Amino acid sequence: MNAMTLTRRLSGHRPRCDEPLTDIAFCAWIAQALPGEILEYHRGLIAIDRNAEISKLGADESERIDHLADRAFAAAEIGLVHLLQQRIALNDYRYLAVARPRPAEATNSLFHLLLENEG
């Protein structure tokens, strides 16, 4: 996917809502997303925002972002999404998940793996 295609597709990314995206909502999006659909799952600087000790967002928000980032990485590891980032400005990025075609062996159990608590 080239930059022009990505820019065109971003016009339909995650609609704004009052509630921040949770890891569970992220998994629900994966379960219903069509290949090529794009979700902006975070905006900011995720390496800082997910760390409560250095983030200015507060402990609860950092914890939410940390869980969300873990789920996004796990989904990418098992081939459900591609993860991209788009630089907007200094220390400001869009973190994007692009739904991939589901692997032939994909079952609901893969989605359950994403929801399991990490050791």
Sequence and secondary structure as in RCSB ss.txt:
>XXXX:A:sequence
MNAMTLTRRLSGHRPRCDEPLTDIAFCAWIAQALPGEILEYHRGLIAIDRNAEISKLGADESERIDHLADRAFAA
AEIGLVHLLQQRIALNDYRYLAVARPRPAEATNSLFHLLLENEG
>XXXX:A:secstr
  HHHHHHHHTTS    SS   HHHHHHHHHH  TT EEEEEEE HHHHT TTT SS HHHHHHHHHHHHHHHHH
HHTTSEEEEEEEEETTEEEEEEEE    TT  HHHHHHHHS   
